[in-house]
Amino acid sequence: MEEFVGFCSECGKPIHCLNSFLNGVDNKENGTLHCFTCYNNNDPKAIINDEQQI
C-alpha cells in the first residue's frame, strides 16, 4: 500500500509511505521531510541545523 505523506523540504519531491515504510527522512524536531537523495547529498547535521535556525 502506498500513502502520500508530504513533499521534500529541499527539492519538493513527493514522499510516500510504502507498506508502512517512510520513503524519506522525517525531522521530528521541526516537522520537515527530506527525500533520501537530498538527505544523502547533504550533511544530515547541516540540514537539521539550518532548519533549526529558521
N, C-alpha and C positions, 0 to 999 in steps of 0.2 A: 504494500500500500504506500502511496506517495501523497504527502500533505505539504502544502506551501507553508513556510514559516515566516519568511521575510526576505529582504534584499541585503546584499553585501554592502557594508558601510563604505568600502573603498571603491568598488567598480560597479555596483548596482546589479550584479548578477542575482537572479532569484535563488533562494536557498530553500531546500525541501527536507523533510524527514522521510527517509526511505526505510520502511519496515522497522520503525522505531529508532533509527539511527540518524542523527542530525548530520546532514551533509555540509558541514561548515563548523565554525568555531563561535561559541557564544561567550561574550564577555559579560558575565553576570554583574560586574561592578557598575557598569553604565548602560547595560541593556543593548549593546550593539552586536551585530553579527558580521562575520567575515567568511568569505568562501576560502576553501583550502589554498587556492592559488595565491590570493592576496596575503593570506596568513603566512604561507611558506616563503613568499618572495620578500617579505619584510621581517625585520626583527620583531618577534611577538611582543617582547618587552617594550619596544618603541611604540607599537600600535596602542598598547594599553596605556602607556604614559602619555602619549599625545592626546588620547581621548579623555583622560582624566583632567587635562588642563582646560578643556573646552567648557 
